[in-house]
Amino acid sequence: MEFLVDPYWPWKQPGSLAFAFAIAGLFTIIIVTLLSYIGVPGASRRRIIILVLLRLAAFILALVPLLRPSAGFLRHQEDDSQLWVLVDTSESMAVGDETGGKTRWDLLQKQIGANKDLFERLKNEQGTTVKWYAFDEKIYEWDPEKPNPPTGKLTDIGGALHQLLDQKGQKPSRGLVLLSDGSENGPQRFPARAEAGRWLASGCPVQTFAYGNPTTTMGQKDVALSNILTEPTPLIPMGGELVVKVRLDAPGFTGSSVRILLKLDDKLVQPKVVVDGTELPSADATKRNLVRLSRPDGIEVWLKHKPMDKVGEIKVSVFVEDPNRPGQVLLGEQTPINNRIETFVTVAKEGLSVLYLEKPRAWEPQALIDAMVRDPQISVYPVWIRGGMKNAAEMGGDPLGLGDRAWDVVILGDVLAEQIRKAGGPDALTRIEKLVRERGAGFLTLGGYATYGDGDWAQTPIESLLPTRLDRKGQKEKEAKMVPTEPGLRLYGYVMNLGQGAAGVKDSWDKLRELEGHSTLGSPKPGANILAESNDGSALLVSQNYGNGRVMAFAGDTTHRWVRNPQTRLLHDRFWQRMIRWLAHREEQGGSVYVAPDTRRLPTRSDLGFRVGIRGKSGTEIEGGSYVVEILRPDLTKEIVPTNRTGAEVRGRYEGTDKPGEYRVLVRGEAKDADGTMIQGEASARVVVFEEDQEMARIAADPTFLENLARSGGGQFAAERGERLGDYLKTLLDKPQKFDRADFELYPDWRNMESSATGSGFLVLFYLVFVAILGGEWLLRRMWNLA
């Protein structure tokens, strides 16, 4: 057992006078009581002592909710585990290309049934609960006893892994089993390999089992642009680089070549073309943009164009043509409809461009990216540093854009210096230092096992950038409450003042959970300021100026724990968005209305979701705004769409995308800024609605995709049409794992008092005792004629 206290602010502040006032209060009660009753008729020594003790007891009880004392007990118990099974229910699983003409779905169902006993043994013998889920364009719980047919119109594996990880929780998991044909054609908002890496980082490897034939076609010859993605998102800075990523399928045309072209607002531009990671030569005009269709199951093409020199919304069009017959499709191609694909991007003069270098790991990177991109002015370009990736020489050019891209902020996550050199070239660290010192870019480092003194940063240009020395190593695994310092609130109020006024700031930080440990920062360099400390006095956030730039070192990497409800998510977003704006020298700006569609491209009869908002002059989201939203349809008619506040966001949804074409979301809004100024404005955004059966446009299975996915997820890949599913389950049975969970139980648990029945009972009992002491003291004084 351990006795603990968890005092409220300001009791927890080092050097606080609160304890001195409490002690003074105790002596005051004693002195006032003695002076009031000594010499009074009927006030014997015994009676005076009883009154003093009762009053002291009442005073001490009044301090208890402020100090929050608890008895802590460490409990160890064996925890059950989970096995996640994710089943592909998209329409391509109904293709009959298995042995004997069976469909992929039939074979999958047969194998699940054949291994039913093994699944049950995992539950009965080892306490492993099998969690069944299915997915197409979304995920949902699935019952293997009552399987619904595969009818989904998209295969979004990355999105399914992302959504399912959000539901995984902290309970130990033995693995995730993915049963699919690998024919990924979702919006790729969440890259599947990065999501698999997050599963691995959470302690759960990803096993993939392939179904279907990679050479299956619909018997047609076709060239199809099946997906389009743009970076950075949601905004491209004025003068920055646009990267357009498309997938090019070519069943029946393997070995042929096409010319790929890019138009911006219907104007032809000449981009750099990168095919499967290799940049095409551009010196020979006859071979420029010429892409060889090396395989039928799709190749990835990146089109890079800069500078983006026009502010506003830009239509991005990518199309392919016969290199020998400009403007026409390849001879023998059945349909030209899917030879063109479109979307929209927004170029902003005031936008912020952030380069985020990070390894694939769970929770924190995605929470940080989500927080930044919810600010419409911040565009994030994440680069996932992983083992086995190509080095800069193999990729060619300047893969991190450190020489010619106008990065406003560079963030280094839990990566090593050597990994950055491999990904960006031997002079990558020197370029980052120069970017900050000369161009005034912001620089931020995050906590992790490869950062600061635990990494290989000594004697690199980054060492001079950091506001702290590399003279300390190690991790602090104990939970740490982040507390702003006085200099942090006074000198860096834009970042650290998450609320309004002193009380609001204190209340905001009190709402945020403790960090789950943190890196040990070195001693601050001369001129650096400590903005925040842990409750044991360790530095958590340090900043200083460097040349023309601003730099920060943050010891934590678990701020995702702050996000528990809409209110704390807003505080989490505010902290990171303001930090990025401050690092980029953008803390002061004019207010504006904005609208942000969930996607710029969606199929017909899909919901067009969007969020609207107003930002004040400081860049902070203003609550309580009023909005009028209209949808301008392709036939130029308008429909009004209501909006509702959902948590910290104001959102709307339009369900009338029944015709393909261009839809425009128009919003008018107004709200009062913090200084009482009325902010008014209008904004708009365009969305392409298309009519296309992406799921059946490319029905070939993609075992290579599943193999790479398993490699990123730290698991195994089985190409034998799922036949090794039983072998995998037997391996789990042969190697049972025990998961020991250590819980630290507090009695009473003040932080969760209101959410538990025992806590509510304790509060009632505490209140009754307090009232009984006060009432008893008053009753005795009445009985003794001392009232």
LINGINOR-V676932 format. One record per helix or strand of 2 or more residues. SS is the DSSP state (H for helix, E for strand). FROM is the first residue (numbers start at 1). LEN is the number of residues. Records with the same first field share a line. If there is no record, write none. Layout:
SS: FROM-LEN, FROM-LEN
This chain:
E: 2-4, 69-11, 81-8, 128-8, 139-3, 173-8, 206-5, 224-8, 235-3, 242-8, 257-8, 267-3, 272-4, 278-2, 290-3, 299-7, 312-11, 340-9, 352-7, 378-7, 409-4, 442-4, 475-2, 483-2, 518-2, 529-5, 539-8, 549-6, 592-6, 601-3, 608-8, 626-7, 638-4, 643-4, 649-6, 661-12, 678-13, 717-2, 739-9
H: 18-20, 45-23, 91-4, 99-3, 104-11, 116-11, 157-12, 192-10, 337-3, 364-10, 392-4, 417-8, 428-12, 452-3, 461-5, 486-6, 493-4, 501-11, 559-4, 566-18, 694-4, 703-10, 725-10, 750-3, 757-27
